[in-house]
Amino acid sequence: MADAADGTVPQSYTPDYFTQFQAGTAMDMVTRLPGFVFDGGNAARGSAGNVLINGKRPASKTDPLGDALARIPAAGVQRIDVINGGAGGIDMQGYATVANIVLKQMDLVSAATSVSGYLMPDGSLQPSMDGNYSLKRGDRSINVTLGWTRTPDTTQGHKTTTYAGAAAAAEATMENAGIADNKAIKLNYGQDLLDGQLSLNGALSPWTYQSQGRYDAGTPSLNSNDNAGRTREQGLAYTRDLAHGASMDLKALHRTADIAAESTSTTSGNSSYSLSNSTASEQILAGQLSWQALDGVVIRGGFERAVNTNDSSNSYQANPNAAAAPTASAWVQESRFEGQLSSAWQVDSSITAEAGLKVEQSSLSIGADQPEAKAHVYPKPRLRLSLSPSPSLQLRLRMERETSQLNFGDAAAYFAIADKTLRAGYPDLVPAKTWLCEGALEYRFWERGAAMLSYTQSHISDVIDRMPIRTPSATIDTAGNIGDASADSVTGMLNLPTDSWSLPQGLIKLSTTWKSSSVTDPVTLATRRLSGEQPLSWRVEFSQDLPRQRTAWGFSVDNGWTNDNWQLAERDTSSGTGWARAFVNYRPVSNMMVTLELNNLAGRAVTYDRTHYAGDRLAGGVDFVEHNITRTQPFAMLRVRRDW
């Protein structure tokens, strides 16, 4: 390992450093990087994660970043650079720290197979298998992955409904058992072309989910669900170095997802049936030019064109003898074009800065017979500054404007309002815009210790939430822009090595986030939190590597979740108790890993409370209150991985 002389120069870790952790893959190595917290990103939101491979982010959206890293054998890694604040001209894409895996220029053949199974409390066993083959010869590489996973889903619960009047409370019990079956085939190919590097990827992932539930409220009812779908993806990426310190990156992606969901409910011999189908597609074309203009100055310019489409239909039949209800359908398409220009500047050995501007134009089309929403243009400037007064201390400042992505369901529901005159008089649903101001302080100590504290203040305009549209004859609950909001969050992280506590190679990880927000409720005009916000979250993890015993073990505990959501005539509160997990990894030989995981050790309880009002929350009193509680069962997972 080569230590950096200051906080802005990349820190490099060679494979020798990871020998003490028995790392077998690039993913094993990344999770052992001192002070680094892996983030796999969110493909649906365009976030690619905080790990690069040879300076580039994977083009695939269906292939999780963690899976891609797990396919790279440790023998193929030359080094891993940990980059803070944009050192080395790396495009950080909003992350304070990224890891860049530099692969060896060598021929390599590797393969791995895994067999695992979920063991449930009732003794049932659900198996899973996957295999991976990688070949690299000269400038060409190919990777093939096959996978099959079966995941059980078993819950038991109770529901109590209390009415405002003299009616007695209603009690009901619920039981549900289901199986999710997922298959996947993925192919990645790369080779040199026209003095550049071309890579192609494809993926096909069919899945099914079947479940049966019993709902007993005096009169039992049986519910069955039979869902199926598949995701397909084709991607292409091309990179090439140009003259005078410039480089070019091009990406093209096409992805589709089909879902068919059937549901049948039977009560007292009478059955009802519903069917929904949806097809979503995404097409992306993006390009970027980077230029090393001066020593320490990188200029980037680029564009991205994205078209997202969602086509859905729903039908319902009350009983076998009844006529099917008219099919309800919605077709929504979002077109977005974004151009960007930015510059990263390494001022000196301790200061880096980045300034940039993105301009986004987006519009929605809702069905062939609906008016097309207006096109909106949103400038999104950003400014980032990183200061490292010493190798162990770093201060980061960020100011940036972001825009949200519209939810297709919200957009379709609004444009499905039957009263077109009313709809025409209501402003278009537009994305929320957020100004972020963030400051973070990070301190690294010992060899693997790190502490980080950050504060973020947000000013949000055009918040999207449920809101009423009032007319003389009716009040309609729909999604809309309800006004402005403010939000604050504080995040803390501590990585604490335990070597001095007679626990060699041990590491405690503590993380917590506190959030607070304020928005004017569109129904009551009172101030409240943003819908879906979790006020406090925390997580505790411990892991220890025992090289002599060829073993690693650890556990983690979190506090679950809780949040509130508001509608026109009800308030909903959802919460889940903490999740506890423990694991043991044992390597009987150098090319085999046996893993035992114990999950959901405390048996998570999920509650859902619904307070319903007569009329709306402003004028009406409480009509009834529902209290739902379900419990999930602990389960074990045993996995055997063999590298060839």
C-alpha angles and dihedrals in degrees: 000000000000114000118217121244090221140009098264099054113088116258112225126211120191125204090261089069092059096050089090089060097049089236112186101174140030088256091057089051095048093052089054096052109123112257093351121131113200116229116188092195129222112275093191090060097041096254109138100191133250101280124085130194112218089342095306135101118231114262095217123100098186094052111078114228091235091056091050091052092046089059093059111087117223088238089067095055118096096183143323119234119205107208125197126193098355099303114173093025094284116160101239095191092210098315120123092211132021133181120222117203111209111201125213118255095235142110111265138177120188139160136180136187129192132192120189142161139199113227114202128200091255090060096253117142124209113194129210133186138184138172136192133195125188129183128181121182119168109308094345128086136174132186128187125187129186123185142175123182133177116193123186123220117194126166138165124195152160132226127201123187118194118193127210093229131057094286115122119252115265120230128199137172126213133200126179134178125180145162127215115203118193129181128182140183119185131181129190124182131178138176142153116271131175093346090310141083122262122194129183129190135184134178139182119189119177118183143176134197121194126178142166124203136185120212114189118187098151090296110057120228129191123213126191130185127196112184129172137170147145139218124212129188138180120183139176131191131180128185129181138170114235133197125291097024096307129133136188131215123189127181135182125182137177121184133172133185125192124192130182117183125186123186129184126187124189124192124169091343094309118115133199126194134201132182131189130182129186136177122193127184136182129195122186132181117179138167137180136187120201124192130189093216097174137353104296095005122105123181121197133188129176152139140223127199116192132177117188121186132184122186117182138168134186132193133181134195117191094205138345092267096047124091115255114258116248112278114256114211139176131192117191129176128183120197117194134177122184130184124189142189123183143158130208117202128191097206094186139324092297106033131064127174136187129192126179148154129216121188117199128194116189138167139176130224115197114193130318094274096046128087116258113247117245119268112250128202120209124186112210113192122182137189125188130181129185122191124185111183089175137012091258101043129066133175119198128191126186136181118179143153118225134183125209127232116247117245109239091217092055092048095047093046092053094048090047092067105128095219101077091180090059091045093050090056094053122086119254118270104252133184120268115254122213132193109205126198113183137175125185134182120198128185125187121201139175109358102301104014123114137166125192133181123181136177124199127189118192133191111196126193127192094019111198116227141125113297139169127251106200126204131168090261105033148010116224124203111215143145115273148140106283100184138262131337141182126217137184131192135181121197127189130186131181128184108190122184114215100203091115091053096064090264103108117199090011124137131191116203120196123182134170138169128197120195135188130175142169130209134156112252108235092216105043097020087226124130118259143151124282113271114264096017118144109213097204135012130172140172134194122198134177129184134170132190117212105188096178091055090040086232140121125188140173149143140220136202130187134180098242118225145287131185143155132227128192131209133173095274105015148043120215127198121193126186141163129196122238126293120228124194135176130185143182125199118197125184108198090177131011095261099043133073126188116195129190118189128186110198135189090011095175095044106247116245116208119198129191119188121190123190111192125196130207103244103345140328092265103055106009129082125228110292099185142334125223124200116191124182127178130177128210122208129240116253140185130223126201119191133180118195123189124191118205 
